[in-house]
Amino acid sequence: MKFDQERAMLHVALEEARAGLQEGGIPIGAALYGADGALLGRGRNRRVQDDDPSMHAETAAFRAAGRQPSYLGTTMVTTLSPCWYCCGLVRQFGISCVVVGEAQTFQGGQAWLAEAGVRIVVLDDATCVALMRSFIAAKPALWLEDIGETTLS
């Protein structure tokens, strides 16, 4: 996959993150792409909006994609390194690649995914970093709830 293609895919996830923030939620977006590069599904973290602790961005994109006969060759693009919960989804269904907008504010389980053979691409996108840093500063308690922590590291 080319850098320009990964950036274009990230743009879709960023649109979702921004929409989530405008709705009063956590600004994390994701998109699932097929092996051919076609968009299968997109979504955003909707934990706050839906009062559902399992509705992370990657989960929303995965659900929006609907059933697939196989996830081999698919790419999950997310604005933030996926948490352990979302990493489990990637491993469970055999998603081949995860493109991460940023991993500075949160590392999640991306090393665990890489150990399992999932290709990890970290873009270190400045927009993604700024979006999360701003959100964490404004709503630290909500952020900690989302990642299952009690204190900022």
KAQUI-V861505 format. One record per run of one state. SS is the DSSP state (H for helix, E for strand, L for the rest). FROM is the first residue (numbers start at 1). TO is the last residue. Records with the same first field share a line. If there is no record, write none. Layout:
# KAQUI-V861505
SS=FROM-TO ; FROM-TO
This chain:
# KAQUI-V861505
L=1-2 ; 23-28 ; 34-38 ; 45-46 ; 51-56 ; 66-74 ; 79-83 ; 94-96 ; 101-109 ; 116-118 ; 123-125 ; 139-139 ; 148-153
H=3-22 ; 47-50 ; 57-65 ; 84-93 ; 110-115 ; 126-138 ; 140-147
E=29-33 ; 39-44 ; 75-78 ; 97-100 ; 119-122
